[in-house]
Amino acid sequence: MKTMLSGIKPSGQLHLGSYIGAIKQFVTYQEDYHMFVFIANLHCITLPITPAELTDNLRDCLAFYLACGLDPERSTIFLQTDVKEHAQLGFILSCQTYLGELNRMTQYKDKAQGKNRNDVLTAGFYTYPTLMAADILLYNADYVPVGDDQKQHVELTRDIAERVNKRFGQIFSVPEPVITKVGARIMALDNPAKKMSKSEHNTKGTIFLKDEPAAIRKKVMSAVTDMVNKVSYDPVNQPGISNLLTIYAALEGITPQEAEAKFSSLQYGAFKSAVADRIIEEFAPIQARYREIVGSGDLDRILAKGAEKARPIAAGTLKTIQKAIGLDIF
């Protein structure tokens, strides 16, 4: 069975984009792959976050993993910091990565152009792509499901793996990115030119997994559309409507074009109401299961079991590369 690995950086509350683009996919993939799904808590501290907020986000991330259908019997679910090899291999790989490669990372370039970059940007934010490479290569993952904005990081991981293999022998598998066909990039409801984000201060454009039905409906009904007044999938000329069609299609397991055919005769208000209904319907059992899980006391046990499964594999990979590059004496 092939190995697949991915994780979420819960630097904010999980939202509809997290669900469609990541968690929903993880649940499907666990049927066919040896699935490693971790919570990327080290990545959360590359930018400022309060301890209380971080702790809440991590707990919620695990609870929603389980509520959405990830099964700890079929998937290895763990906290990144519970497997110390992630950080150690991350440093080793940073020594195999060129500054020019890190300078080209889109997320770094975007943040580096901000007004407060010198006060906010950390060395950890600059080098986190090498930690991400370690996350993947520790488990010799064959496939990595990512959003299209993260594909660049998997490409860097491939370059690093191939470089290490050429210099020191065959150590790492070279992973392939897997991008979902529908919903890889869910946009903000209030600004369809921007990706839906868990870190936006203005939450009007983001539907969170914990949002109540009334809040979900209000956000969808307030979504930015256009003056065309025709429900059609045209991301260039009708980005807002196209985003709502993508959301509906991803939840239904159909294409945006099929969703368009279903709603093409409706006015925008009726169409938005149908999209809101579908999101609320999707979230209802997830939120009910989330409440059960949070109150169950099982979260610590599940993380401990996942780390116990992950550690021997990670330790074996780290031992192999340390020996290959001359770090181990005996």
Phi, psi and omega in degrees: 000133179290156181256136177233141180223140170199174179197170179238140175263097184277066177283355175207184180290141179294148185224183183302320178295320176300319183291308184292314186279341186229288192300315179301323179289319180303317183299320179291316185293333183295345178287332190240353184229158166284103194259124171252122179231114183244166176256117191274070185287332175296322179294336182293335187263010177290339174233157186301137175203141181284151179303318182296317180295317181298313180301315178299317182296320181294316180296316180295322180300312179297315181299319179286327171310309184289319181296328181279349174122001174293132186250116181296348175278336181251338180238148176268108185249124185206167178267132185307315184286350175282351177238095190297340182298337179301309183293321183292315177293328178302317178292318179302317181289332176297334178278357176246012184240139183270149178302322180300324179293317179291325179296335182273354180296125188300317183295324176293315182299319180297315180290325183293342180270356181287160184295322185259028187301323183288338180267340187250317186291133180246165174298327178296322178294323181293319186262002185298337175299331178285329173292321177297321176298319178297318178307318184280313189285336178304327185252010180047050182295137175278325184224147178227106176287125182218160168287162184295339179282348179256358182302324181301324180290324176291324177296320175296318178302318178298317179298317180295315180300315180294324179294314179297317180297322180291322183280324192235005183101171185289101182247314187250147163285146179263111189282157175249136174285146175237119182245125181300146185286325181236122175095016179295337181217096177271130186264162180294141182291329182269352179203088185292003173272350181243147178289142174302131190229144176275354185248005179289136177290326176273112187267005183296332183267001185239128174261114182272152180298337181268358182297139175288157181308320181296321179292320178298313182297318181298318181293318180292317181294337178267002183300140178294132177235242183193186181259005183290324179061040175218128180281103179215150181271100181215083186303334182282309186265339179226066185295324181293310178297320180296323178296317178295322176296321178296317179300310181299314182298317181296322180287329181272345184076034178234179178272158175301327179294323176291324176294319177303314181299328181287327188246004188299337182269356184270153168284164185300320182299313180294322179296313179300320180298321179293321178295316178300317178303317184291321178294313180300317178299318181293319186281335187305306180291330179294314180293323178294316179293323177303315181296322177295316185293316181300326181270001187274336184078013184269352190296315180299318181297319181293317178296319180297318179295319179295316179296323179297325178283325185280325189302312182300324179292313180297318180296321179296317179295316180297318179300319181297313182287324178297320177294318183296323184266001173095011181283327182271129181279318184250000000 
